[in-house]
Amino acid sequence: MTTDATDNARGSMTRGERIRAAARTLRSPRTASWVADETEVSVKTAQKYLDQLVEDNVLRRIEQGGQTLYCVDQLMATYREIATLQREHDRESLTDALESMRGKITERKATYGVETPGELRGSIADLEDADEIAERREIASEWEHLADRIPVVQAALNEYDWVDERDSLLA
């Protein structure tokens, strides 16, 4: 069920804008029909815009079980994220962020006596306190997020000189 605010925002967007917005948030592969239902457009219209997004390297098209599915192109999304980090943060702040993320992971390993978020989740089986269980779940999720972010920030740092040099040539 949509709210009045959602309906108003949706009403001010074009069909293409609605499809592009929905496509960029796909968490799992979806059909053009699913996107059409979500964005209140025809399947043909959804297909047209989804194919444009594939051409623009925003989405990937995959064939699965006789269906054409669309999903976010994770490689291109990661490249865009690295570029954004490089443009919005200097080398020192990226280095500080990387150090902080690694420090948090090291702290969690020491605090809970585990090496991975999966092991931390597994330790929940030995607990009865609901608050402690909830806390460990939350910490495991945050740990997984940090572990996913570290390679992205590291890549932004590794290529910082190249981007800095390229951007100065374009200025």
N, C-alpha and C positions, 0 to 999 in steps of 0.2 A: 504494500500500500504506500503511495507517495503522499508527501505532505504538500501543503499549499506552497511552501518555499521551493520544494523540489519541482513542483509543477510550473511555478513561475520561472525558475532558472531554465528548465527544459523548454518552456515556451519561447524564451528569448534566444535559444540556440537554433541554428539551422540544422537540417538533417545531417549534413556532413560533420558539423561540429559535435553533435550528439554521438555519432558513430565513432569519430576519432577519440573523443573523451572516453567512451566505453572501452574501446579497443586497447587504449594505453593502460587500462587497469585490469586486463584479463589475467587472472591468476592460474587458469588452466585452459587448455585448448578448447575452443568453442566453435560451433558452426555459424554460418552466416544467418541461418534461421534464428538461432538463439540471440545473436546480436540484434537482429531485426526486432524481435519481441521486446528486448530490453530498451531499445531506443525508439520504439513505436514508428518504424519505417517498414517499407516493403522489403522482402528478401532480396529482390533485384537491386534496390538502392543500397542495402547493406553490403551486398556482394561487390558492387562498384567501388564503394569507399574502402572496403577491406582490401581489395586488389590494389588500390592506389597505395595503401599503407604497406603492402608487401613490396611494391616497387620502390617505395621510399625507405626500405629497410627498417621499418618500425615494427612490422609483424612478420612472422614466418607462416607459410602455408604448409600444412602437412596432410598427408593422406593416411587415414586410419580407419580400418573396418569399412571401407567403401564410402567414407565420408571425407569431405574436405573440412579441415579444422584450421583455425587461426589462433596464434598465440604470440605473445610479445617476443621479439627477437632479442634474447638475453645478451648476446654478444654485442649488438649495436647499442642496447640500453646501457651496458657496462661502459662502452666507449664514451657514450654521452655523459655518463655520470663522472667518469674520470676527467673529461674535459671541463665539466662544471666545477669539480673540486679544484682543478688547476687555475681556473679563472677567478674563482671566488675566495681562494685561500692562498696565502704565501707559503713558501717552503717550510718556514718555522712552525706555522700553525698546523700544517699537515704532519710534520715530524712530531709535534706535541700530541696530536690526536692519535697517531700510531702508537706512541709510547704509552699513552693513557689506556688505550684499548688492550694492549699487551699486558699492562700492569693489572688491569681488572681481571683478566683471565688468570694470570699467575696467582692473584689473591684468592680467586675462587677455588683454584686447584688446592691451594694450601688450606683454606678454611674448611673445605668439605672432604679433603683427602681423596679426590678423584682426578682423573686426567681428561675427561670429556664431558660434554653436556649430557650425553647418553648415560654415562655412569652416574651422574648426579640425579637424573630422572629415575634410574634404577634404584637409587638409595631410598626413594620414596616408599618402596614396598616395606621397608623396616620401620616406618613411622606411623604413629597413630594421631598425632596432633595435626588437626586440619590447617591451622595457621602455618605450621612448619612445612607441610606438604605444599600449600599454595605458594609459599615463599620460594621453595626449591624449584617448583615449576616455572615461576617467573624468572628466577635467576638462570635456569637452564635455557629459557627462551632468549633472554638477553645475551647470554654467552654465545648461543648459536648466531645471533645477529652480529655480535662483535667479530666472531670467527669469519663470517661472510664479508664483513666490511674491511677487515685487515688487508686482504689481497687487492682490493680496489684502491684503498689509500696508498698502499705500497706501490701499485702501478702508477698512480698519479705522481708520486715522488720520483720513481725511477725515470719517468719520461718528462719531468719538469723542465729540464734544460732544453730539450728538443722543442717543447711547446713554447717556452719563453722565446727561444730563438726564432721560431716560425712566426709567432705573433708579432715580433718586432719587425720582421721583414714585411708583413702585411700592413703595418701602421704607416 
